[in-house]
Amino acid sequence: MTDIRRRTTKPAVERRREIVDAAIALFAERGYNETTVQDVAAAAGVATGSVYIHFESKDALLHAINVRFYEGLTERLSEIVDQLFVRVGEGETITHIDAVDLIIDAVADHVKENATLCIITAKYVAHSELIRAEIPFVDFVQRMAVQAAEAGIIYAPQPEMLAHLAHAAISGTMMTAIAYNRPADFEGLVRATKYIFYRTLAPEPTP
């Protein structure tokens, strides 16, 4: 009797995640230029053609890695912001310092927990691709700033500019620090970032 084995078909989201996981491991271990799509397929346990079903090129895999970082960060900050507004709605006084501490600490934790993604992004992702992945995050930060200003937690007369500056503090300083160990004192960088935003977001004194 012929033994017929059916190939397991996984949901597309799960398959994409496994392929990206394989790419992250290989890019970190071997380097982007030294890794082929065939290598990624083998590590993910799929045919090379299956990779191309989900990603049109190896560059598209890099973009997906950058997107994973920012989607994870957005989800993390969304939960914190939602909790802050719940507390404000319940009558609790939340200062700009409270908000800055919670948000910057969350960003720092996310960067450290996803150090491999930061290293791959910093070393191999082209600037144009960085921007494409970062735009949704900047838009999210802008909306967050508007809501916090309306709730009286922070002072943000130019939320769009604030969003770009906040993003620069993440990609231009924290992620770079993790990728290249410059500055080496990451915790000192976190404290300095908080200090800058304490001063920037402090509500204007009441006349």
C-alpha positions in Angstrom: 0.0 0.0 0.0 1.4 3.4 -1.0 2.2 5.7 1.9 0.7 9.1 1.0 1.8 11.9 3.3 0.1 15.2 3.0 2.2 18.3 3.4 1.0 20.4 6.3 -0.4 23.7 5.2 0.1 26.5 7.7 -1.7 29.8 7.8 0.1 32.5 5.8 0.7 34.6 8.8 2.4 31.8 10.6 4.5 30.8 7.6 5.6 34.4 7.1 6.6 34.6 10.7 8.7 31.4 10.5 10.5 32.7 7.4 11.3 36.0 9.0 12.5 34.2 12.1 14.9 32.2 9.9 16.1 35.3 8.1 16.8 37.1 11.4 18.8 34.2 12.7 20.9 33.8 9.5 21.4 37.5 8.9 22.6 37.9 12.5 24.9 34.8 12.3 26.3 35.0 8.7 25.5 38.5 7.6 23.0 39.7 5.0 25.2 39.5 2.0 26.4 36.0 2.9 22.9 34.6 3.2 20.8 33.5 0.2 17.1 33.1 -0.1 17.8 29.4 -0.5 19.5 29.5 2.9 16.5 31.2 4.5 14.1 28.6 2.9 16.2 25.7 4.2 16.3 27.1 7.7 12.5 27.8 7.7 11.8 24.3 6.4 10.1 25.4 3.2 10.9 25.4 -0.5 12.6 28.4 -2.0 9.5 29.2 -4.0 7.5 29.4 -0.8 9.7 32.2 0.4 9.0 34.2 -2.8 5.2 33.6 -2.4 5.5 35.8 0.8 8.5 38.0 0.0 9.4 39.2 -3.4 13.1 39.5 -2.6 15.7 39.3 0.1 15.4 43.0 0.6 11.7 42.5 1.3 12.8 40.2 4.2 14.9 43.0 5.6 11.9 45.3 5.4 9.8 42.8 7.2 12.4 42.6 10.0 12.3 46.4 10.4 8.5 46.4 10.3 8.4 43.7 13.0 10.4 45.9 15.3 8.2 48.9 14.9 4.9 47.0 15.0 6.0 45.4 18.3 7.0 48.8 19.7 3.7 50.4 18.6 1.7 47.6 20.3 3.7 48.0 23.4 3.2 51.7 23.6 -0.4 51.5 22.7 -1.1 49.4 25.8 0.8 51.9 28.0 -1.0 54.9 26.6 -4.4 53.2 26.9 -3.7 52.5 30.6 -2.6 56.1 31.2 -5.9 57.4 29.7 -7.9 55.0 31.8 -6.1 56.2 34.9 -6.8 59.9 33.9 -10.4 59.0 33.3 -10.7 57.6 36.8 -9.5 60.9 38.2 -5.8 60.1 38.8 -3.3 62.9 38.3 -0.8 61.9 35.6 2.1 64.3 35.1 4.3 64.6 32.0 7.1 63.1 34.0 5.0 60.0 34.7 4.2 59.7 31.0 7.8 60.2 29.9 9.1 57.6 32.4 6.6 55.0 31.3 7.1 55.5 27.6 10.9 55.9 27.5 11.4 52.9 29.8 9.1 50.8 27.5 11.0 51.9 24.4 14.4 51.1 26.1 13.1 47.7 27.1 11.8 47.0 23.6 15.2 48.0 22.1 17.1 45.8 24.5 14.8 42.8 24.1 15.0 43.1 20.3 18.8 43.9 20.0 19.2 41.5 17.1 16.6 43.3 15.1 18.3 46.6 15.9 21.7 45.3 14.8 20.3 43.9 11.5 18.4 47.1 10.7 21.3 49.4 11.5 23.8 47.4 9.4 21.8 46.4 6.4 18.5 48.3 5.9 18.8 51.1 3.3 17.6 54.5 4.4 14.7 54.5 2.0 13.5 51.3 3.5 13.9 52.6 7.0 11.7 55.5 6.2 9.0 53.3 4.7 8.7 51.2 7.8 9.0 54.1 10.2 6.2 56.3 8.8 3.4 54.4 10.5 5.2 54.6 13.8 5.7 58.4 13.5 2.0 58.8 12.7 1.2 56.7 15.8 3.4 58.9 18.0 1.8 62.0 16.6 -1.7 60.8 17.4 -0.5 59.8 20.9 0.9 63.3 21.5 -2.3 65.0 20.4 -4.4 62.8 22.8 -2.0 63.4 25.7 -1.9 67.2 25.1 -5.7 67.3 24.9 -5.8 65.4 28.3 -3.5 68.0 29.8 -0.7 65.5 30.4 1.9 67.1 28.2 2.6 70.3 26.3 2.8 69.6 22.6 1.9 72.6 20.4 3.6 70.9 17.4 2.7 67.2 17.7 4.0 66.3 14.2 7.5 67.8 14.9 7.4 66.1 18.3 6.7 62.8 16.7 9.7 63.1 14.4 12.0 64.1 17.3 10.7 61.2 19.4 11.4 58.8 16.6 14.9 60.2 16.2 15.5 59.5 19.8 14.7 55.8 19.2 16.2 55.1 15.8 19.0 57.6 15.9 20.2 57.0 19.4 18.8 54.0 21.2 18.9 51.6 18.3 22.3 52.9 17.2 23.6 52.5 20.7 22.6 48.9 20.8 23.9 48.1 17.3 27.3 49.8 17.6 27.7 50.2 21.4 28.0 54.0 21.0 27.4 55.4 23.5 28.4 52.5 25.6 26.4 53.7 28.6 22.9 52.8 27.4 21.2 53.5 30.7 22.9 56.9 30.8 21.4 57.5 27.3 18.0 56.6 28.6 18.3 59.0 31.5 19.4 61.8 29.2 16.5 61.1 26.8 14.1 61.4 29.7 15.6 64.6 30.8 15.2 66.2 27.3 11.5 65.2 27.1 10.8 66.3 30.7 11.8 69.8 29.6 10.2 69.6 26.2 6.8 68.3 27.3 6.4 70.2 30.5 3.0 72.0 30.5 3.3 75.8 30.3 2.8 77.5 33.7 -0.6 78.9 34.4 -0.4 82.8 34.4 
